[in-house]
Amino acid sequence: MSEQSTDLRETVRQRYAAAAVQVTEGGTACCGPQPVEVDENFGSTLYAADERDTLPAEAVAASLGCGNPTAVAELREGERVLDLGSGGGIDVLLSARRVGPTGKAYGLDMTDEMLALALANAERAGATNVEFLKGTIEAVPLPASTVDVVISNCVINLSVDKAAVFAETFRVLRPGGRIGVSDVVADDALTPEQRAERGDYVGCIAGALSFAEYRAGLEAAGFTGVEITPTHPVADGMHSALVRAVKPFAVADEPGDSVAAADACCGVTACCTSNERATDPSTTVAEAKADSGCGCQN
């Protein structure tokens, strides 16, 4: 990593550490925690009132995102979800409720202060199907094919290596898994210099990709069905957008190759090899094949 990238990452870390401390110290005041200062394009007001009202005040106050990725991802009972850059935990807690006791929600953050706040919020909420991890979104500390859904709320634009983020997201998703992300995206006509004129890096503006760059980055990582839908402007030519994409069930080894035998087949990875296993760890290989009606039953 270059010195400039290291400095940018540290600036981002300091900004969000300070935000966590502000919320934590505010929570001990007579009037409770106050929201971190953001404009109307960012923060907890982008969530429905009934969602905010069911969460700890500290989780709501620490919300700094540009959307509501839990609504985009269409989470289902029993799914495993990973939130990249989970902050104070608002999206992890909402996800945990949607996937229910048979599912699980992971939160990943590099900031100790935010992780401490998120753990406290999970305890306040009585959430038992959550786990918070320390690390960067460019090097996710989870095995491959661990989760069904990856969400993120206005964090990928802060990364100094977005190609690594897309590759790691693809890696940790199970075959058929999907992403539901809220992020800041720039008009294709804006140069990086013009984006920087509209806001700084830690303000989620200068580091944003364009629509074309975002699509190309996801497709280069292997994603299909990429959809990027702007929702509201955050600066001139800059938008909060909803990003959806899917990790295909099977991936060719090389461009033009046929589907690799080691990829997912009827709910099983490495189908009909000595390494085959069910993509759902709660079932056996035989059960997965039987449930799908797969012709390869051996």
C-alpha positions as CSV (number, residue, x, y, z in Angstrom):
1,M,0.0,0.0,0.0
2,S,1.3,3.4,-0.9
3,E,2.0,6.1,1.7
4,Q,-0.8,8.2,0.4
5,S,-3.3,5.2,0.7
6,T,-2.1,4.5,4.2
7,D,-2.6,8.1,5.2
8,L,-6.1,8.1,3.7
9,R,-7.1,5.0,5.6
10,E,-5.8,6.4,8.8
11,T,-7.8,9.6,8.2
12,V,-10.9,7.6,7.7
13,R,-10.2,5.6,10.8
14,Q,-9.8,8.7,12.9
15,R,-12.9,10.3,11.6
16,Y,-15.1,7.3,12.5
17,A,-13.4,6.7,15.8
18,A,-14.2,10.2,16.7
19,A,-17.8,9.7,15.7
20,A,-18.1,6.6,17.9
21,V,-16.6,8.5,20.9
22,Q,-19.0,11.3,20.3
23,V,-22.0,8.9,20.5
24,T,-20.6,7.0,23.4
25,E,-20.0,10.1,25.5
26,G,-23.3,11.6,24.5
27,G,-25.0,8.4,25.8
28,T,-23.9,9.2,29.3
29,A,-25.5,12.7,29.2
30,C,-28.9,13.4,30.6
31,C,-30.5,13.8,27.2
32,G,-29.0,10.7,25.6
33,P,-26.8,10.3,22.5
34,Q,-27.1,13.0,19.8
35,P,-26.8,12.0,16.2
36,V,-23.4,12.6,14.6
37,E,-23.6,15.8,12.6
38,V,-24.4,15.1,8.9
39,D,-26.7,16.7,6.4
40,E,-30.0,15.4,5.2
41,N,-28.4,13.1,2.6
42,F,-26.7,10.9,5.2
43,G,-27.7,9.4,8.5
44,S,-30.5,7.7,10.4
45,T,-33.3,9.8,8.7
46,L,-32.9,7.5,5.7
47,Y,-34.4,4.6,7.7
48,A,-38.1,4.3,8.4
49,A,-39.3,5.6,11.7
50,D,-40.5,2.2,12.8
51,E,-37.1,0.7,12.2
52,R,-35.3,3.5,14.2
53,D,-37.7,3.2,17.1
54,T,-36.9,-0.5,17.7
55,L,-33.2,0.0,17.9
56,P,-30.9,1.3,20.7
57,A,-30.6,5.1,20.5
58,E,-26.8,4.8,20.3
59,A,-27.1,2.6,17.1
60,V,-29.3,5.2,15.5
61,A,-27.2,8.1,16.5
62,A,-24.0,6.5,15.0
63,S,-25.6,6.0,11.6
64,L,-23.6,7.8,8.9
65,G,-24.7,6.0,5.8
66,C,-26.3,7.2,2.6
67,G,-29.2,4.7,2.4
68,N,-30.8,1.6,3.9
69,P,-29.1,-1.5,2.5
70,T,-31.1,-4.0,4.6
71,A,-34.2,-2.9,2.6
72,V,-32.3,-3.4,-0.7
73,A,-31.0,-6.9,0.1
74,E,-34.4,-8.5,0.7
75,L,-33.1,-10.6,3.5
76,R,-34.7,-13.9,4.2
77,E,-35.1,-16.1,7.3
78,G,-32.1,-18.3,8.0
79,E,-29.6,-16.3,5.8
80,R,-26.1,-15.3,6.8
81,V,-25.3,-11.6,6.2
82,L,-22.1,-9.6,6.2
83,D,-22.1,-5.9,6.7
84,L,-18.9,-4.2,5.4
85,G,-18.0,-1.3,7.6
86,S,-20.6,-1.9,10.2
87,G,-19.9,1.1,12.3
88,G,-22.3,1.3,15.3
89,G,-24.2,-1.7,14.2
90,I,-27.5,-0.3,12.9
91,D,-27.5,-2.5,9.7
92,V,-26.3,-5.6,11.5
93,L,-29.1,-5.3,14.1
94,L,-31.7,-4.7,11.4
95,S,-30.3,-7.7,9.4
96,A,-30.3,-9.9,12.5
97,R,-34.0,-9.3,13.0
98,R,-34.8,-10.1,9.3
99,V,-32.8,-13.3,9.2
100,G,-34.2,-14.5,12.5
101,P,-32.7,-16.9,15.1
102,T,-31.7,-19.5,12.4
103,G,-29.7,-16.8,10.5
104,K,-26.7,-14.7,11.4
105,A,-25.4,-11.2,10.9
106,Y,-21.7,-10.4,10.8
107,G,-20.4,-6.9,11.1
108,L,-16.9,-6.0,10.0
109,D,-15.1,-2.8,11.0
110,M,-11.5,-1.6,11.4
111,T,-12.2,0.9,14.2
112,D,-11.9,-0.2,17.8
113,E,-14.2,2.5,19.0
114,M,-16.9,1.6,16.6
115,L,-16.6,-2.1,17.4
116,A,-17.0,-1.4,21.1
117,L,-20.1,0.8,20.4
118,A,-21.6,-1.9,18.2
119,L,-21.0,-4.7,20.8
120,A,-22.7,-2.5,23.4
121,N,-25.6,-1.8,21.0
122,A,-26.0,-5.5,20.3
123,E,-26.2,-6.2,24.0
124,R,-28.7,-3.4,24.5
125,A,-30.8,-4.9,21.7
126,G,-30.6,-8.4,23.1
127,A,-29.3,-9.6,19.7
128,T,-27.8,-13.1,20.0
129,N,-27.3,-14.0,16.3
130,V,-24.7,-11.3,15.6
131,E,-20.9,-11.3,15.5
132,F,-18.6,-8.3,15.1
133,L,-15.2,-8.8,13.5
134,K,-12.2,-6.5,13.4
135,G,-10.6,-6.1,10.0
136,T,-10.6,-4.2,6.7
137,I,-13.0,-4.6,3.9
138,E,-10.1,-5.3,1.6
139,A,-9.2,-8.4,3.6
140,V,-12.3,-9.9,5.1
141,P,-11.5,-12.3,8.0
142,L,-14.0,-15.0,7.0
143,P,-13.5,-18.2,4.9
144,A,-14.7,-18.4,1.3
145,S,-18.4,-19.1,0.7
146,T,-19.4,-18.2,4.2
147,V,-22.4,-15.8,3.6
148,D,-25.5,-15.5,1.5
149,V,-25.6,-11.7,1.4
150,V,-23.1,-8.9,1.6
151,I,-24.4,-5.4,2.5
152,S,-22.6,-2.1,3.0
153,N,-23.8,1.4,3.7
154,C,-21.7,4.2,2.2
155,V,-18.4,2.5,3.0
156,I,-16.9,1.1,-0.2
157,N,-16.3,4.6,-1.5
158,L,-13.9,5.1,1.5
159,S,-11.7,2.1,0.5
160,V,-8.3,2.8,-0.9
161,D,-8.4,-0.5,-2.9
162,K,-11.9,-1.0,-4.3
163,A,-10.8,-3.9,-6.6
164,A,-9.8,-5.8,-3.5
165,V,-13.1,-5.1,-1.8
166,F,-15.0,-6.5,-4.8
167,A,-12.8,-9.6,-5.0
168,E,-13.2,-10.2,-1.2
169,T,-16.9,-9.7,-1.4
170,F,-17.1,-12.3,-4.2
171,R,-14.9,-14.7,-2.3
172,V,-16.9,-14.8,0.9
173,L,-20.3,-15.1,-0.8
174,R,-21.6,-18.6,-1.5
175,P,-22.5,-19.5,-5.1
176,G,-25.8,-17.8,-5.8
177,G,-25.1,-15.2,-3.1
178,R,-25.9,-11.5,-3.7
179,I,-24.9,-8.0,-2.7
180,G,-27.2,-5.2,-1.6
181,V,-25.2,-2.0,-1.1
182,S,-25.9,1.7,-0.6
183,D,-23.0,3.8,-1.8
184,V,-22.1,7.2,-3.3
185,V,-21.6,7.0,-7.1
186,A,-20.5,9.7,-9.5
187,D,-21.7,10.6,-13.0
188,D,-19.5,9.1,-15.7
189,A,-18.6,12.5,-17.0
190,L,-17.0,13.6,-13.7
191,T,-13.2,13.1,-13.5
192,P,-11.6,12.1,-10.2
193,E,-10.4,15.7,-9.8
194,Q,-13.9,17.0,-10.3
195,R,-15.3,14.6,-7.7
196,A,-12.6,15.8,-5.2
197,E,-13.8,19.4,-5.8
198,R,-17.3,18.4,-4.6
199,G,-16.2,17.0,-1.2
200,D,-13.4,15.3,0.7
201,Y,-12.5,11.7,0.9
202,V,-13.8,11.0,4.5
203,G,-17.0,12.8,3.5
204,C,-17.7,9.9,1.0
205,I,-17.3,12.1,-2.1
206,A,-13.7,12.3,-3.4
207,G,-13.2,8.5,-3.4
208,A,-16.5,7.6,-5.1
209,L,-16.4,5.5,-8.3
210,S,-18.4,6.5,-11.4
211,F,-21.4,4.4,-12.5
212,A,-19.3,2.8,-15.3
213,E,-16.3,2.2,-12.9
214,Y,-18.5,0.6,-10.3
215,R,-20.1,-1.8,-12.9
216,A,-16.7,-2.7,-14.4
217,G,-15.2,-3.3,-11.0
218,L,-18.0,-5.7,-10.0
219,E,-18.0,-7.5,-13.3
220,A,-14.2,-7.9,-13.2
221,A,-14.5,-9.6,-9.8
222,G,-17.0,-12.1,-11.4
223,F,-20.4,-10.6,-10.5
224,T,-23.3,-10.8,-12.8
225,G,-26.7,-9.0,-12.9
226,V,-25.2,-5.7,-11.8
227,E,-27.8,-3.0,-11.2
228,I,-26.9,0.5,-10.0
229,T,-29.9,2.7,-9.3
230,P,-29.4,6.3,-8.1
231,T,-31.8,7.3,-5.3
232,H,-31.0,10.9,-4.3
233,P,-28.3,13.5,-5.0
234,V,-25.5,14.2,-2.5
235,A,-23.6,16.7,-4.5
236,D,-23.5,18.1,-8.0
237,G,-23.2,15.0,-10.2
238,M,-22.9,12.7,-7.2
239,H,-25.6,10.3,-6.1
240,S,-26.5,7.9,-3.3
241,A,-27.2,4.7,-5.2
242,L,-28.4,1.2,-4.6
243,V,-26.1,-1.5,-6.0
244,R,-27.2,-5.1,-6.6
245,A,-25.3,-8.0,-8.1
246,V,-25.1,-11.8,-7.9
247,K,-22.3,-14.3,-7.6
248,P,-23.2,-16.9,-10.2
249,F,-23.7,-20.5,-9.2
250,A,-20.9,-21.6,-11.6
251,V,-17.9,-19.7,-12.9
252,A,-15.7,-20.6,-15.9
253,D,-12.0,-21.1,-15.2
254,E,-11.0,-18.9,-18.1
255,P,-13.0,-16.7,-20.5
256,G,-14.6,-19.0,-23.0
257,D,-14.1,-22.1,-20.9
258,S,-16.9,-24.4,-20.0
259,V,-18.2,-24.3,-16.4
260,A,-15.6,-25.7,-14.0
261,A,-16.5,-29.0,-12.4
262,A,-15.4,-27.7,-9.0
263,D,-18.1,-25.1,-9.0
264,A,-21.6,-25.3,-7.5
265,C,-23.9,-28.0,-8.8
266,C,-27.4,-28.6,-7.4
267,G,-26.5,-27.1,-4.0
268,V,-23.1,-28.8,-3.8
269,T,-19.7,-27.4,-4.5
270,A,-17.0,-29.5,-6.1
271,C,-19.8,-31.8,-7.2
272,C,-18.9,-35.4,-7.8
273,T,-15.4,-35.0,-6.5
274,S,-13.7,-36.0,-3.3
275,N,-14.0,-32.4,-2.1
276,E,-17.7,-32.0,-2.6
277,R,-19.7,-30.4,0.1
278,A,-23.2,-28.8,0.5
279,T,-23.3,-25.0,0.0
280,D,-25.6,-24.9,3.0
281,P,-23.6,-26.2,6.0
282,S,-26.7,-27.2,7.8
283,T,-27.4,-30.0,5.3
284,T,-25.4,-33.0,4.1
285,V,-24.3,-33.5,0.5
286,A,-26.8,-36.2,0.0
287,E,-29.7,-34.1,1.3
288,A,-28.6,-31.1,-0.9
289,K,-28.6,-33.3,-4.0
290,A,-31.9,-35.0,-3.1
291,D,-33.6,-31.7,-2.4
292,S,-32.5,-30.2,-5.8
293,G,-33.3,-33.4,-7.8
294,C,-29.7,-33.4,-9.1
295,G,-29.0,-36.2,-11.5
296,C,-25.6,-36.8,-9.9
297,Q,-26.7,-38.7,-6.7
298,N,-23.4,-40.5,-6.0
